[in-house]
Amino acid sequence: MYRSMNIFLLVVYSTTTTSLTLRHPWSQKTRTKTTLLYDREVILRNSRNDILIFFTTSASKAHIRYLKKCWPALMRTQLPILSKADILLHSNGAMHESDLKEIIAAFPNQVQRVVLHDNPGFQAGALQSMAQGVEKGWFENYKWVIRINPDVVILNEEPLLELMTNSNGNSTAGIFANCQSSCTALFHNHEKRKDVKTCVVRIHTDFYAFRPEYINKTAWKQWVNATNAENFATSVGFKNMLDQHLDAWLVPRNSDKNGACRVHTNFIIHQHSEQETGFDKCLSIVGKKS
């Protein structure tokens, strides 16, 4: 029954898109998970899908709570496509690798890997994991990589997948959220609209998606000189995509009332407000109690 359900989801997805393929080597009776170290050859040899979800964390109590109580249930109940993507968890916190592996073992995703690294600091930590992945070639076998912090919650995958599958013809290489609250980023393919003025964007670094083939490897080597993660991502890391108009905006405008770089929409949320957090919203959707 479970195998049939997965095949049905795959067929439905394939009829609506042509650029993404989810490949699953099912066994006859049981599904197996693979938890691997981060050797490049091992990662590339065992990648099974076109999408990688790249979780990056400092292993804070809040992040671990999201990974334990929110994301596994969210994958099973709300994210039928992303629940089949590969997972790579990068941690620069103090938690042991074995504990992190045990946490992500609760995810339904078949391929799971854990990477550990020293913590270079708050701003640098938002960039180091990405730079390491680019340098080591972890992303090379994938058509899309979704880089996300555990407290950025995808409530509905369809808007993101729509932008990803609209990348035929090399029109989109990066999908971003705009930190700016004073203006609205241009929409997919820079569609001209009278109600949208030119915006000096600022890329949110707790969430973005990208096509690895378009990454400027030389640019990401400069992460060690960055003083602000969002400024670096915008003016250096993804500058080539912006200059070539290969960007699309999942969240064109920041709606946080306090001006912090947050994401708050009906389909993706990164919110730390006193009234409701992304964690509260996640639990209300998956029907669990904290």
C-alpha positions as CSV (number, residue, x, y, z in Angstrom):
1,M,0.0,0.0,0.0
2,Y,2.8,2.4,0.9
3,R,4.7,1.5,-2.2
4,S,1.7,2.1,-4.4
5,M,1.1,5.5,-2.7
6,N,4.6,6.6,-3.5
7,I,4.3,5.5,-7.1
8,F,1.0,7.4,-7.4
9,L,2.6,10.6,-6.1
10,L,5.5,10.2,-8.5
11,V,3.3,9.8,-11.5
12,V,1.2,12.8,-10.6
13,Y,4.3,14.9,-10.2
14,S,5.8,13.7,-13.4
15,T,2.7,14.7,-15.4
16,T,3.0,18.3,-14.2
17,T,6.7,18.7,-14.7
18,T,9.5,17.6,-17.0
19,S,12.7,18.9,-15.4
20,L,12.7,17.1,-12.0
21,T,12.8,13.4,-11.5
22,L,12.6,11.6,-8.2
23,R,14.3,8.2,-8.5
24,H,13.7,5.6,-5.8
25,P,15.3,2.1,-5.7
26,W,12.6,0.4,-3.7
27,S,13.2,-3.1,-2.4
28,Q,10.5,-5.6,-2.8
29,K,9.3,-5.6,0.8
30,T,10.9,-2.8,2.8
31,R,12.4,0.6,2.2
32,T,15.9,1.2,3.6
33,K,17.5,4.4,4.7
34,T,21.1,5.3,4.1
35,T,23.0,7.4,6.6
36,L,26.5,8.3,5.3
37,L,29.5,10.3,6.2
38,Y,30.4,13.4,4.1
39,D,33.1,12.0,1.8
40,R,32.4,13.6,-1.6
41,E,32.6,10.3,-3.6
42,V,30.2,8.6,-1.1
43,I,27.7,11.5,-1.3
44,L,27.7,11.6,-5.1
45,R,27.6,7.8,-5.5
46,N,24.6,7.5,-3.2
47,S,22.5,10.5,-4.3
48,R,19.2,9.1,-5.6
49,N,17.1,12.2,-6.4
50,D,17.3,15.5,-8.2
51,I,16.5,17.5,-5.1
52,L,18.7,17.8,-2.0
53,I,17.4,19.5,1.2
54,F,20.4,21.0,2.9
55,F,19.6,21.6,6.5
56,T,22.1,23.9,8.3
57,T,22.1,24.3,12.1
58,S,24.0,25.3,15.1
59,A,22.2,22.5,17.0
60,S,20.5,25.0,19.2
61,K,17.6,23.8,21.4
62,A,15.2,25.6,19.2
63,H,16.6,24.0,16.0
64,I,16.6,20.6,17.5
65,R,13.0,21.0,18.6
66,Y,12.0,21.8,15.0
67,L,14.0,18.8,13.7
68,K,12.4,16.4,16.2
69,K,8.8,17.6,16.5
70,C,8.0,19.5,13.4
71,W,9.8,18.4,10.3
72,P,9.3,14.6,10.4
73,A,5.5,15.0,10.7
74,L,5.5,17.9,8.2
75,M,7.2,15.7,5.7
76,R,4.8,12.8,6.1
77,T,1.6,14.9,6.1
78,Q,2.2,18.0,4.0
79,L,5.2,17.6,1.7
80,P,4.7,14.6,-0.6
81,I,7.5,15.5,-3.0
82,L,10.1,16.9,-0.6
83,S,9.6,13.9,1.6
84,K,11.4,11.9,-1.1
85,A,14.3,14.3,-1.5
86,D,17.8,13.5,-0.1
87,I,18.7,15.1,3.2
88,L,22.1,16.5,4.2
89,L,22.3,17.9,7.7
90,H,25.2,20.3,8.4
91,S,25.8,21.1,12.1
92,N,28.4,23.4,13.6
93,G,27.1,22.9,17.1
94,A,28.1,20.7,20.0
95,M,25.7,17.8,19.4
96,H,27.3,14.5,18.6
97,E,27.0,13.0,15.1
98,S,25.3,9.9,16.4
99,D,22.6,12.0,18.1
100,L,21.9,14.0,15.0
101,K,21.7,10.8,12.9
102,E,19.1,9.5,15.4
103,I,17.1,12.7,15.0
104,I,16.9,12.6,11.2
105,A,16.2,8.9,11.2
106,A,12.6,9.9,12.0
107,F,12.3,11.6,8.6
108,P,10.7,9.5,5.8
109,N,13.4,10.6,3.4
110,Q,15.4,7.6,2.3
111,V,18.9,9.1,1.9
112,Q,20.2,11.0,5.0
113,R,23.6,12.3,5.8
114,V,25.2,14.3,8.6
115,V,28.2,16.7,8.4
116,L,30.0,18.2,11.4
117,H,32.1,21.4,11.4
118,D,33.5,23.9,13.9
119,N,31.4,27.0,14.5
120,P,33.0,30.1,12.8
121,G,30.5,32.5,14.4
122,F,27.0,33.9,13.9
123,Q,27.3,35.6,10.5
124,A,30.1,33.4,9.2
125,G,28.2,30.3,10.2
126,A,25.4,31.2,7.8
127,L,27.9,31.1,4.9
128,Q,30.5,28.5,5.9
129,S,28.2,25.4,5.4
130,M,27.3,26.6,1.9
131,A,30.9,27.4,1.0
132,Q,32.0,24.0,2.3
133,G,29.4,22.2,0.2
134,V,30.4,24.1,-2.9
135,E,34.1,23.4,-2.3
136,K,33.6,19.7,-1.6
137,G,31.2,19.1,-4.5
138,W,28.4,17.8,-2.4
139,F,25.7,19.4,-4.7
140,E,27.0,18.3,-8.1
141,N,24.6,15.4,-8.7
142,Y,21.5,17.4,-8.0
143,K,19.4,19.6,-10.2
144,W,18.2,21.7,-7.2
145,V,19.5,22.2,-3.6
146,I,17.2,23.8,-1.0
147,R,19.3,25.3,1.7
148,I,17.3,25.9,4.9
149,N,17.5,26.4,8.6
150,P,15.4,24.0,10.7
151,D,13.3,27.0,12.0
152,V,12.3,28.0,8.5
153,V,9.2,25.9,7.9
154,I,7.8,24.9,4.5
155,L,4.1,24.5,5.1
156,N,3.2,24.0,1.4
157,E,5.7,22.9,-1.2
158,E,3.8,23.8,-4.3
159,P,4.8,27.4,-4.7
160,L,8.5,26.5,-4.4
161,L,8.2,23.5,-6.7
162,E,6.4,25.6,-9.3
163,L,9.3,28.0,-9.4
164,M,11.8,25.1,-9.6
165,T,10.0,23.4,-12.4
166,N,9.6,26.7,-14.3
167,S,13.4,26.6,-14.7
168,N,13.2,25.0,-18.1
169,G,15.1,27.0,-20.7
170,N,17.6,28.1,-18.1
171,S,15.4,31.0,-17.0
172,T,15.9,30.4,-13.2
173,A,19.0,29.4,-11.3
174,G,18.2,30.7,-7.9
175,I,15.0,31.1,-5.8
176,F,15.1,33.5,-2.9
177,A,13.3,35.4,-0.2
178,N,13.8,39.2,-0.1
179,C,14.9,40.7,3.3
180,Q,13.9,44.2,2.1
181,S,10.6,45.5,3.5
182,S,10.7,48.8,1.6
183,C,10.2,47.3,-1.9
184,T,9.1,44.2,-3.8
185,A,11.5,42.1,-5.7
186,L,10.7,41.4,-9.4
187,F,8.8,38.2,-10.0
188,H,9.8,35.1,-12.0
189,N,11.5,36.0,-15.3
190,H,11.4,39.7,-14.2
191,E,7.8,40.1,-15.4
192,K,7.1,43.8,-15.9
193,R,4.3,45.0,-13.7
194,K,3.1,48.6,-13.2
195,D,2.6,48.0,-9.5
196,V,6.1,46.7,-8.9
197,K,9.0,49.2,-8.8
198,T,12.7,48.4,-9.2
199,C,14.0,46.9,-5.9
200,V,17.5,46.8,-4.5
201,V,17.1,43.3,-3.1
202,R,18.8,41.6,-0.1
203,I,18.9,37.8,-0.1
204,H,17.7,36.0,3.0
205,T,20.4,33.4,3.9
206,D,18.3,31.1,6.2
207,F,16.4,29.9,3.1
208,Y,17.2,29.8,-0.6
209,A,17.2,27.2,-3.4
210,F,19.7,27.0,-6.3
211,R,20.8,25.0,-9.3
212,P,24.4,23.8,-8.5
213,E,25.6,24.2,-12.1
214,Y,25.2,28.0,-11.9
215,I,27.1,28.4,-8.6
216,N,30.1,30.7,-8.8
217,K,32.7,28.6,-6.9
218,T,35.3,31.4,-6.9
219,A,32.8,33.8,-5.3
220,W,32.0,31.4,-2.5
221,K,35.6,31.1,-1.6
222,Q,35.4,34.7,-0.4
223,W,33.0,33.9,2.5
224,V,35.8,34.2,5.0
225,N,35.9,38.0,4.3
226,A,32.2,38.5,4.8
227,T,30.9,40.6,7.7
228,N,27.2,40.1,7.0
229,A,25.7,37.0,5.5
230,E,22.8,38.6,3.6
231,N,25.1,41.3,2.1
232,F,27.6,38.6,1.0
233,A,24.9,36.4,-0.6
234,T,23.5,39.3,-2.5
235,S,26.6,41.1,-3.7
236,V,29.0,38.2,-4.0
237,G,27.6,34.6,-3.6
238,F,24.6,34.9,-6.0
239,K,25.6,38.1,-7.8
240,N,26.1,36.2,-11.1
241,M,22.4,35.0,-10.9
242,L,21.1,38.4,-10.2
243,D,23.2,40.0,-12.9
244,Q,22.0,37.5,-15.5
245,H,18.3,37.8,-14.3
246,L,18.3,34.1,-13.4
247,D,16.6,34.8,-10.0
248,A,13.0,34.1,-8.9
249,W,11.5,35.3,-5.7
250,L,9.4,33.0,-3.5
251,V,9.0,35.8,-1.0
252,P,9.3,39.1,-2.9
253,R,9.0,41.3,0.2
254,N,9.8,41.1,3.9
255,S,6.7,41.6,6.0
256,D,8.3,41.5,9.5
257,K,7.0,44.4,11.5
258,N,10.3,44.8,13.4
259,G,12.4,44.9,10.3
260,A,14.2,41.6,11.0
261,C,14.9,39.4,8.0
262,R,12.1,36.9,8.4
263,V,9.8,35.0,6.1
264,H,6.1,34.9,6.9
265,T,3.6,33.7,4.2
266,N,0.9,31.1,4.0
267,F,3.4,28.5,2.6
268,I,6.7,29.2,4.2
269,I,7.3,30.8,7.6
270,H,10.4,31.9,9.7
271,Q,8.8,33.7,12.5
272,H,10.0,34.3,16.1
273,S,7.2,36.6,17.3
274,E,5.7,36.4,20.8
275,Q,2.2,35.8,19.4
276,E,3.1,32.8,17.2
277,T,6.3,31.1,16.0
278,G,6.9,29.0,13.0
279,F,7.0,26.0,15.5
280,D,3.5,26.8,16.7
281,K,2.2,27.1,13.2
282,C,3.8,23.8,12.3
283,L,2.3,21.9,15.2
284,S,-1.1,23.4,14.4
285,I,-0.9,22.0,10.9
286,V,0.4,18.5,11.7
287,G,-1.9,18.2,14.7
288,K,0.7,17.7,17.4
289,K,1.2,19.2,20.9
290,S,4.5,20.7,21.9
